[in-house]
C-alpha cells in the first residue's frame, strides 16, 4: 500500500488566488461589453430555432440567415425599444407634472350603466359616488403617492434601458457573431459545465437555454402583444398621448403589472369628456386585453420549458427588481437551474439502512442489492 502523499496547502491556495485574480481581471476588462454580451446571448438563445428555420429556407447559407435575423432584431426589438424609451424620456417632465397635479382633479359622478353591472355594480357605484362627493381629488389624492412612486420607478428603469440602448450597437455585433458561431459557443459552454458537474452540468446548460426561450415566448411576446393591441385601441378611441400610454403599457406588462392601469385611466378620461360610446368600446377592449395574458402566457411558456408557472413569474419579478430589465431572463434561469439541481440532489439521497425488528442490527437496504450477484456465505 502506497504511503499517502502530503498535501501542499500553500500551492493549492496560490493556485486559487491566481485563478481568482485572472477571473476578476478578465471580467473587469470585459465590463464595458458585459451588458451587450448578456443581451446578445439572451436574444440568440431565444431565437435560435427561428434562425435555423430561416437557414433551411436560405439553402443552408448561414450568412444569409444571420443577415435576416439581424434585420429582424433591428425591426422587432431595437426600434420599438428605442421608441418607447425616447417617448418616456421626451415626455418625462410632463408625466411627473401631470401626476403631481392629480389631486386637483375632481372625480365625476358615476355613469348610469354602472348600476346595471352584475354582482359588483351597486357597490362600485356607491364607492364611486362617495369619492365623487368628497370633492376635488377624492380618489386621486389617495392614490397620488403610490402613482408617484410607480412613475419614479418606471422612469428610473427607463434610464437603465436607455443605457442599454447605448450598448445596442455592441449587442447587434455580438449577436451576429453568435449567430454565425452558435454551435461552437454552445459546445464550449457545455464542455465547461460538464467539466464542473459532469452530466448534471450539461443538463443545467440545456435547462438554462429552455428557460430563456420560455421567458422570451411567454413574457416578452405577451407584453408586446398586449401593449400593441392596447395602443391600437387608444389610437382608435382618440385618446391623446396614445404613444406615451403605449410605452407605459409596455413597461407595465414587462413588469407583470398589466396594461389595465393606463387603459382604465383612458376609459375614465373618455367618460369624463362625454365620449360614452368610445369609452364603453375601449372598456370592453381593455378587459379582453387584460385577460389575454391568462391564456397566451401559459401556453407560450409551456411550449418552451416544463416548469412551474409560479417559479417562472417569481424569477421574472425578482430578477427585474434585482438586475433591471435584463433580470427578466436572468431571474427565471437562476431559479430554474437551482430548483432542478436541488431536486436532483434530493432524489439521489441514499436510502437509510433497515433495522431488523428482533436483533436491532442495521443491515443494508436489499432494494439496492443486485439479485444476480451471489450472496456471501
N, C-alpha and C positions, 0 to 999 in steps of 0.2 A: 504493500500500500504506500503510495507516494506521500511524502510529507506535505502538509498544507502550506501553500505559498503565502508569504506575508503580504498584506495589503498595503500598498503605497498610498496612504491617505493624502499626502502632500501633492502627489502627482494628479490624483483624481480631482482634488479641489482646484488645482491650477488649470486643468483642462476645462472644468466647469466655468471658471472665471473667464478664460479666453473665449470659449464658445458664447457665453452670455454677452461679453463685450462686442464680439463680432456681430451677434444678432441685433443688439441695441444700436450699434453703429450703422448697420445696414438699414434698419428701419428709420433711423434719423436722416440718413441720406435720401431715402425714398419718400420721406414725409410729404414733400410737395405733390407727389404723384399718387399718394395713397387714396384720396377721395375718388379720383378718376379711375384708379385700378379697381376699387371696390364696386363702383357703379358699373364699370365696363364688364367686370366678371359677372355681376348680377344680371345684367341685360343679356349677355351672351348665353349664360346658362339657361335663362328663362326662355330665350327664343331659339335655342339650338335646334329643336325639331323643325321649326319653321325654315331655318336656314338649310337643313338637309332636304326638305321638300322642294325648296326653290332650286337647290343644286341639281336635283334629279331632273327638273324641268329645263335647266340650262345645259343639259348634256354633260352633267358631272364636271362642269368647269367651276372650280372653287372661287376664282377671282370674280367671275360674273355674279355668283351668288353673294359674295361678300359685298360687292358694289350695290346690289339691290337691297341687302339688309341695312347697309349704312344709309341709303336714301330713305328707307322706311323708318330708321332710327331718327333721322332728322325731321321727318314729316310728322311722325306719330308721337314722339317723346319730346324732342328738343324744342320745336316750335310751340306746341301747346304749353309746355312748362315755362318757356320764356315769356309767352303772352300773359300767363297767369301772374307770374312774378312782377313783370313790368306794370301790369294793371294795378296790382296791390301797392307797389312802390309809388306809382304815379299819383294814386288817389289815397295814400295812407293818411295824410293830414285831414282830408275831407272825411274819411271814415271815422277817425278819432273825434273830430269836431261834431259829427252827427251823433255819435254815441254819447258824448258829454252833454249834448242838448236834448237827450231823450226825456228827462224828467219834465221838460217844458211842454211836452205834447199831451193833449187830452185824449183819453180813450173814448171813442164814440159809443152810443148805446148799442146793444146787441141787435142784429137784424132779426126780423120776424121768423125767418126759417130756422133759426137756432132752436126754437121751442119744439119744432117737429122732428128733430134728430132723435132716433130711437135710443132709449136707455139713458143716455147722458145729456139729452137736450135741455131738460128743465134745470138740472144742476148747473150746466155750463152757462145757460142764460142768466141764472141767478148770480153766479160768480162774476160774470161779465158786467152785469148791471151794478153790482156792488163796487167794482173797480171804477166803472164809469161815474158813479155818484161821488166817488172820492175826489173828483176834480182832476186838474191837470197832473199827468204823471202818475195816476193811481197804480197802474201795473208797471209802467216803465221805470218809475222811481225805485221799485223794489228790485227789478232785475238789472238795473244800470250797473251796479258794482260788479256783478258777475259777467255781464256783457263786456265791460271794460277789461276785466282780467282776460277773458277769452280773446278779445281783439288784440291786446298786447302780446299774448302768447302766439297768436296767429302771425302777427307782423314780425315778431322776433324770429319765428321759424321760417317765415318768408325770406328774411335776410340770410338765414343759413342756406336756404335753397339758392339764393342769389349768389352766394359764394360758390356753390356747386356749378352754377351756370358759367362762372369764370373758368372752371376746370372742364367745361364741356368739350372744348377742342381736344384736350388731352384724353378725355373719355372716348371720343369718337376714334381717335388714333389707336388707343389700346384695344377698343372693341374690334377694329379692323384686323389688328394683329392676332387677336384671339380667335376670330372667325377663320382666319387662314391657318392657324396653328392650334386649333382646338383639341385635336386628338393628342398631340404631343403634350400640351399643358395638362390635360386630364390624366394622361398616363403618368406624368411626373408627380402630380398630387396624389394619385392612387398609390404609387410606389412609396412615397413619403409616409402616407398614413399606414400602409401595410408594414413598413419598417418599424413604426411605433407600436401599433396594436394588432399586427397580423391581420387575420380575416376580418375582425371586428372594425379595424381602421378602414378597410376598403368599403365595408357596408356603411360606415358613417359618412364617407365621402359621397356615396350614392344617395343616401338619405338627405344630405345637405342639398344636393342638386335638385332632388324631388321637392324638397320644402321650398326652395327658392321659386321653382316653377309653379308650385301650388299657390304661393302668395301672389305671384305676378298674375296668375289667372284669376284667382278669387278676389283679391283685394283691389289691385290696381285696375283690372278690367271693369269690375263692378263700379268702382269710384268714377272712372272716366265715363262709363255708360250713364250712370245716374246724373252726373253733372252736365253732360251733353244734352240729355233729354230735358233736364230742368232748365238749362239755358234756352233751349228751343221754346219751351213753354213760356218763359219770361218774355222772350222776344215777340212771340205771337200775341201775348196778352198786352203788350205795350208798356211793360214796366220799365221805368227809367233805370239807367245804370245796369242793364242786364249783363254786360260783360264783367263788371265788378262782382255782381252777385254770383255769376257762374264760377269765377275764380275762387270766391269764398266757399261755394258749394264743393268744389274740387278739394280744397284744403280740409273741409269738414268731413267729406267722405273718406279721404285718406286717413284722417284721424279717427275714423269709425264713429263719428258723431252723427253723421247722416245729413241729407240735404234738406230736411224739413224746416229747419230754422229760417234760412233765407226765403224758402218758398212760402211758408206760412206768413212771414212778415210781408211778402209781396201781396199775398191774398188780403191781409188786413189793409194794406195801402189801397188796393183796388176798391174794397168795400168803403173805405173812408172817403174815396172820391166818387162814390155812387156808380161805379162800373160793376154792377152786380153780376151780369151775365159772364163777363170775363173773369170775375173773382170766383164764381161757382165752378166754371170750367177749369180754371187753374187749380182750385182746391181738389177737384176730382183727379186731375193730372198729378198733383203733388202726392196724394195718397197712393196712387199707383206706383209712382217712382219710389216713394218711401218703402213700399212693400217689395220692391224689386230685389233688394239685396237678400231678403229672406229666401228667395227662390234661386237667384242666379249664383250667389256666392257659394253656398254649399255644393252646388253641382260642379262648379269650376274647381273648387278646392279638392273635392273627392276625385276628380279626374287627374289631379297632379300627384297626390300622396294620400295614403290611408292613415290619417292622423286625427286625433280628437279635435273637433271644432273649437272647444274651449282652450286647448293648448295653442292652436294657431292664433286665435284672437288675443289671448294673453300675450303671446310673443309679439304680435303686431303693436298692441298698445304700449306694452312695457318697453319694447325696443324703440318705438318712436320717442317716448319720453326720455329714454336713456341716451340714444345716439342721434336723435333728429330724424329726418326723412329717411335716411338710409337704414335706420333701425327697423323700418317696415319689413325688411328682408333679413337683417341680422338677427333680430329677436326670435322669430319663429325657427330659424335654423339652429340657434343655440339651444332653445328649449327642446326641439325635436331630437337633435342628436343626443343631448343629455338624457332625455327620457328613455330613448331607445337603448342607450348603453347601460343605464341604470337598471332597466328591466331585464336586459340580457344578463347582467351580473347577478341580479337577484335569482333569476331562474337557474343559473349554474351553481347555486349553493348545493354542496354535497349533502345527501340525506344523513340524518343523525343515526348513530348506531342503535340497534334494537337491544332491549333488555329482556333476558329470559325471566319468565314470571316466577320460577321456582328458585333458581340459584342466584338470580340477580346479577349474573355476569353479562358484560357487554359483548355482543357478537356483531360482526359486520352485517350490513343490510344485504340480504340474499337477492334482492331485486337487481343489484348491480353485478352479481356473480355471473360468469359465463357458464351456461348449462352444459356446454360441450367440453368444458375443462374438467379433467378428473380431480376429485377431491383427495386431499391428503389423508392417509390412514394413520 
